[in-house]
C-alpha cells in the first residue's frame, strides 16, 4: 500500500511539474432557475462567466469559475414577476477526451457555492433583501476546438445539483479561451 501511495504521489508531482498550461476564458449563455420546483413560472435568463483552467497534462485539468446569471419567476406572495440574480463560484476537476477533427470533450465535477437574491423580494418584517445561499455540486460537459494560435472556442454546459432542491439549475452557451 505504501508503494502504491508513493507511486501515485510521484506521478502527480511529475504531472504538475511538466504541465505549465493555463487557460483564461469567458463564456455567456442561458441560465435556469436554481430549482424548477421551487419557483412558479420560472423562465431562462442570461448568464456570463469567467474561468481559469490549470492543465495538469493532456488528460486532466482543474477549473475555477465565477458565473453571474439571472432568471425570472412569479412571486408566491403577490403574483408579481420577480427577477432573481445568482452568483456562483465553483471548482471542477475535469477529464479530457480527444474527439475527431481536433475537438476535445471535457467532463468534470467538483464543489461550488451560490448566492441568490432579488431586489424585488424584501423580507416583510425586516425590510431587508432576502438572500438564498447553498453549496452546490457542478457537473460540467464542455466541448472545444483550437481555432487559432492558443485560442480555443466551444460550448460550455453544466448542471448544478444542490442538497435542498429537487432539481438544480443548468447553464449552456459559447465560450472562448486563451491558453498561456
C-alpha positions in Angstrom: 0.0 0.0 0.0 2.9 2.4 0.8 4.5 1.8 -2.5 1.2 2.5 -4.3 0.7 5.8 -2.5 4.3 6.8 -3.2 3.9 6.0 -6.9 0.6 7.9 -7.2 2.2 10.9 -5.4 5.3 10.9 -7.6 3.0 10.7 -10.7 1.1 13.8 -9.5 4.3 15.7 -8.8 5.8 14.8 -12.3 2.5 15.7 -14.0 2.3 19.1 -12.2 5.9 19.8 -12.9 5.7 19.4 -16.6 2.3 20.9 -17.1 2.6 24.6 -17.5 -0.5 25.4 -19.4 -3.1 27.8 -18.2 -6.3 29.0 -19.8 -8.3 32.1 -19.1 -11.7 32.2 -20.7 -15.1 34.0 -20.8 -18.5 32.5 -21.5 -22.1 33.5 -21.8 -25.4 31.8 -22.4 -28.6 30.9 -20.7 -29.2 30.1 -17.1 -32.2 28.3 -15.5 -33.8 28.9 -12.1 -31.9 27.2 -9.3 -34.9 25.0 -8.5 -37.6 24.3 -11.1 -39.9 23.1 -8.4 -39.3 26.0 -6.1 -40.3 28.8 -8.5 -43.7 29.4 -10.1 -43.4 30.1 -13.8 -39.6 30.2 -13.8 -38.0 31.3 -17.1 -34.5 31.1 -18.5 -32.3 34.2 -18.3 -28.8 35.3 -19.4 -25.6 34.2 -17.8 -22.0 35.4 -18.0 -18.8 34.0 -16.6 -15.0 33.9 -16.4 -12.9 30.8 -15.8 -9.3 29.9 -15.1 -8.1 26.4 -16.0 -4.9 24.7 -15.0 -4.0 21.7 -17.2 -2.1 19.0 -15.3 -1.4 17.2 -18.6 -3.3 16.2 -21.8 -5.9 14.3 -19.8 -6.7 16.3 -16.6 -7.5 19.9 -15.7 -8.7 22.0 -12.7 -11.1 24.8 -13.5 -12.1 27.7 -11.2 -15.2 29.6 -12.3 -17.2 32.7 -11.4 -20.6 32.9 -13.1 -23.4 35.5 -12.8 -26.9 34.6 -14.0 -30.4 35.9 -13.9 -33.8 34.3 -14.3 -37.4 35.4 -13.8 -40.3 33.8 -11.9 -43.7 34.8 -10.4 -43.8 35.7 -6.7 -45.9 33.4 -4.5 -46.7 36.4 -2.2 -48.2 38.8 -4.6 -48.1 37.3 -8.1 -45.7 39.9 -9.5 -42.9 39.0 -11.8 -39.5 38.7 -9.9 -36.0 38.9 -11.4 -33.6 36.8 -9.4 -29.8 37.2 -9.6 -27.3 34.4 -8.8 -23.6 34.5 -8.3 -21.8 31.1 -8.5 -18.3 30.2 -7.5 -17.2 26.7 -8.3 -14.2 24.4 -8.9 -14.3 21.4 -11.1 -11.8 18.6 -11.8 -12.1 17.6 -15.4 -11.1 14.6 -17.5 -10.4 15.4 -21.2 -11.2 13.1 -24.1 -9.9 13.8 -27.6 -12.5 13.6 -30.4 -12.3 13.6 -34.2 -11.2 16.6 -36.2 -9.4 18.3 -33.3 -12.4 18.6 -30.9 -11.9 18.0 -27.2 -14.5 16.9 -24.7 -14.0 17.7 -21.1 -16.2 16.2 -18.4 -15.9 17.3 -14.8 -17.4 17.7 -11.3 -16.5 19.5 -8.2 -17.8 21.7 -5.5 -19.3 25.2 -5.5 -21.3 27.9 -3.7 -24.1 30.1 -4.9 -25.7 33.3 -3.6 -29.1 34.2 -5.0 -31.0 37.4 -4.4 -33.6 39.8 -5.8 -34.1 43.5 -5.3 -37.8 42.8 -5.8 -38.1 40.5 -2.8 -37.9 42.2 0.6 -38.5 40.5 3.9 -41.8 41.9 5.2 -40.6 42.1 8.8 -37.0 43.3 8.5 -37.4 45.2 5.2 -34.1 43.7 4.0 -33.4 41.9 0.7 -33.8 38.2 1.0 -30.7 36.1 0.1 -30.6 32.4 -0.6 -27.3 30.5 -0.5 -26.1 27.0 -0.6 -23.3 24.7 -1.6 -23.7 23.1 -5.0 -22.1 20.2 -6.9 -21.4 21.3 -10.5 -21.4 18.7 -13.3 -19.9 20.1 -16.5 -19.7 18.9 -20.1 -17.6 21.2 -22.4 -16.6 20.7 -26.0 -14.0 22.9 -27.7 -11.5 23.2 -30.5 -8.3 25.1 -31.2 -9.4 28.0 -33.5 -6.2 29.9 -33.6 -2.8 30.2 -32.0 -3.5 29.5 -28.3 -7.2 30.4 -28.9 -10.0 27.9 -28.2 -13.7 28.1 -28.8 -16.5 25.8 -27.9 -19.7 25.2 -25.9 -19.8 25.2 -22.1 -22.7 23.4 -20.4 -23.3 22.4 -16.9 -25.8 21.3 -14.3 -25.8 22.3 -10.6 -27.0 19.9 -8.0 -28.0 21.4 -4.7 -28.7 19.4 -1.5 -32.0 21.1 -0.6 -33.7 21.4 -4.0 -35.4 18.8 -6.1 -33.7 19.8 -9.3 -30.8 22.2 -9.7 -30.1 24.7 -12.4 -28.2 24.5 -15.7 -26.3 26.7 -18.0 -25.5 26.5 -21.7 -23.6 28.7 -24.1 -20.5 29.5 -26.1 -17.0 30.1 -24.5 -13.7 31.4 -25.8 -10.4 30.7 -24.0 -6.8 31.8 -24.4 -4.0 29.4 -23.4 -0.8 30.7 -21.9 
